[in-house]
Amino acid sequence: MKNLQTLKGLPPGFGGAGHGQGRKSVSGVGAGKSPVLRVVVSQAQKDKVARLGGVVWVRKMIDAA
């Protein structure tokens, strides 16, 4: 019986889980997952945050408070 990769049309050594891919934690690599803060705002407030610098600006404001 052919292996699964051959059946999918992939050469051996390709495919499978992509460990380590994706956005890294804000705390740094290996520090675990960063907590998530969700805030409900109006569209005008969302646009204003984007103009001011987005998530980087929000983090600076929280650190400065």
Residue pairs with C-beta under 8 A, 6 or more apart in sequence:
3 12
5 11
5 12
5 13
5 14
5 15
6 12
8 15
25 31
25 32
25 33
25 34
26 34
26 59
27 34
41 49
49 57
49 58
53 60
